[in-house]
Amino acid sequence: MNEHYKFVNHPLPYAYEAMEPYIDEKTMHLHHDKHLQTYIDNLNDTLSAYPRFQSWTLEQLIVNIPSLPEEIQIPVKNNGGGVYSHQLYFACLKNPGSGQPFGRLKESIEKELGGYESFKNAFTKAALSVFGSGYAWLVVKATGDLGILTTQNQDTPLALGMFPILNIDVWEHAYYLKHYNQRAAYIEDWFHVVNWEQANQNYLRCFRWET
């Protein structure tokens, strides 16, 4: 995810239909090739006239929004956040999914969040609570503890000093073709295709443990 300008929309690590029947092929195609590509194009266009910031990683750009020229702060926040959030979302999908967390992440979920079922209920509640467009996230907080939070639009936990482990996109474009306005059904299906191996690797990297 720590790419530099010009940012590139890398192919998905699986076929568009790979998440069937939980996430449909057309949604995956439009979501990745159209929505994510638009954020990437817009971010590159925004940075094209600012060579000073073209060496910054995506995370550096998002974390240091206040340090950017005022005229590009909102475009970088919205489009940079869109790139980051979507890249994490797609990276953490797998079919068949991993079932449940494992490894160190599983241990921490059991210790800090009351176990998988408790986490699933809390995460589902958070994802349903997002008014309009946004995300629900599993993060490592600045204290080193796990937490669940939501963000609006393309805001990310990076700006809050948190390390994202896993996220679910609850913008309508992520589920409307299959589930229409039934966000709860989409969330339930999403749990079937969570790539907990990738989530565990993200968690290990947060603490620089060996994967």
VENHU-V637943 format. One record per residue. N is the residue number from 0. PHI is phi in whole degrees, -180 to 180 (* if undefined). OMEGA is omega in whole degrees, 0 to 359 (NA if undefined). NEAR is the number of other ideal C-beta (glycine too) atoms within 10 Angstrom. Layout:
((N/PHI/OMEGA/NEAR) (N/PHI/OMEGA/NEAR))
This chain:
((0/*/183/12) (1/-83/180/9) (2/-91/177/15) (3/-113/170/15) (4/-59/353/19) (5/-79/181/13) (6/-76/186/19) (7/-126/175/11) (8/-89/181/16) (9/-69/178/12) (10/-59/174/9) (11/-62/179/18) (12/-80/180/12) (13/-155/180/14) (14/-71/180/12) (15/-60/182/18) (16/-88/188/14) (17/-63/183/16) (18/-92/176/23) (19/-60/1/14) (20/-90/188/10) (21/-80/173/18) (22/-128/188/25) (23/-76/184/18) (24/-60/183/15) (25/-65/177/12) (26/-62/180/20) (27/-61/181/22) (28/-65/181/13) (29/-66/183/16) (30/-62/183/23) (31/-80/189/19) (32/-82/181/14) (33/-109/184/10) (34/-66/180/17) (35/-63/180/21) (36/-60/178/15) (37/-64/178/14) (38/-63/179/22) (39/-64/179/22) (40/-61/181/14) (41/-66/179/17) (42/-66/178/25) (43/-63/178/16) (44/-62/181/12) (45/-64/184/21) (46/-86/186/24) (47/-59/182/11) (48/-97/184/10) (49/-130/183/15) (50/-58/180/9) (51/-58/185/9) (52/-105/183/18) (53/-75/177/14) (54/-90/181/9) (55/-74/175/21) (56/-73/178/13) (57/-58/179/22) (58/-65/178/17) (59/-61/179/15) (60/-61/183/28) (61/-68/183/22) (62/-70/186/17) (63/-109/179/15) (64/-51/182/16) (65/-63/180/8) (66/-85/181/11) (67/-81/173/21) (68/-55/186/11) (69/-55/186/7) (70/-71/179/10) (71/-115/181/19) (72/-62/182/14) (73/-69/177/12) (74/-60/179/15) (75/-70/179/23) (76/-60/183/19) (77/-71/184/16) (78/-81/175/24) (79/-63/176/30) (80/-63/178/24) (81/-63/178/21) (82/-66/183/25) (83/-62/184/25) (84/-63/180/27) (85/-71/179/24) (86/-62/178/20) (87/-67/181/21) (88/-58/182/19) (89/-67/181/19) (90/-66/185/18) (91/-102/174/25) (92/-114/180/21) (93/-162/178/18) (94/-134/2/17) (95/-72/180/8) (96/-69/184/18) (97/-83/179/16) (98/85/180/11) (99/-143/177/15) (100/-60/177/25) (101/-149/177/14) (102/67/182/16) (103/-64/179/15) (104/-65/177/23) (105/-59/180/18) (106/-58/183/12) (107/-72/177/19) (108/-64/179/23) (109/-66/184/14) (110/-76/190/11) (111/-102/185/13) (112/-118/174/20) (113/85/179/12) (114/101/187/14) (115/-63/183/15) (116/-63/177/9) (117/-65/177/12) (118/-61/183/20) (119/-59/180/17) (120/-65/181/12) (121/-68/180/15) (122/-68/177/21) (123/-62/179/19) (124/-60/179/13) (125/-63/182/19) (126/-63/178/23) (127/-72/185/13) (128/-79/181/11) (129/-65/179/18) (130/-86/183/7) (131/82/186/9) (132/-110/178/15) (133/162/186/21) (134/-143/163/28) (135/-113/187/23) (136/-132/162/25) (137/-101/187/27) (138/-134/165/22) (139/-102/182/20) (140/-78/181/14) (141/-59/179/11) (142/-77/183/8) (143/95/179/11) (144/-90/174/12) (145/-74/177/18) (146/-151/176/17) (147/-119/177/17) (148/-147/177/15) (149/-121/174/21) (150/-134/178/20) (151/-92/173/11) (152/53/179/15) (153/-113/173/22) (154/-68/180/17) (155/-127/177/24) (156/-69/180/24) (157/-57/181/22) (158/-68/179/15) (159/-99/180/15) (160/78/180/10) (161/-111/182/18) (162/-109/181/18) (163/-70/178/24) (164/-108/188/27) (165/-160/176/24) (166/-147/172/25) (167/-126/178/26) (168/-83/178/23) (169/-114/165/22) (170/-63/183/19) (171/-62/180/15) (172/-65/181/13) (173/-78/186/24) (174/-148/192/24) (175/-68/182/14) (176/-63/181/16) (177/-97/189/18) (178/-107/182/19) (179/54/182/11) (180/-96/183/10) (181/-91/182/13) (182/-61/182/19) (183/-60/180/12) (184/-66/176/13) (185/-63/180/23) (186/-62/179/21) (187/-62/177/14) (188/-66/180/18) (189/-58/180/24) (190/-63/178/15) (191/-76/185/15) (192/-123/177/18) (193/-74/177/22) (194/-91/183/20) (195/-71/174/21) (196/-61/179/17) (197/-66/179/18) (198/-61/178/25) (199/-65/177/21) (200/-63/177/18) (201/-60/180/22) (202/-65/179/26) (203/-64/179/16) (204/-64/179/13) (205/-58/181/17) (206/-103/180/11) (207/60/171/6) (208/-78/176/11) (209/-72/181/5) (210/-92/NA/11))
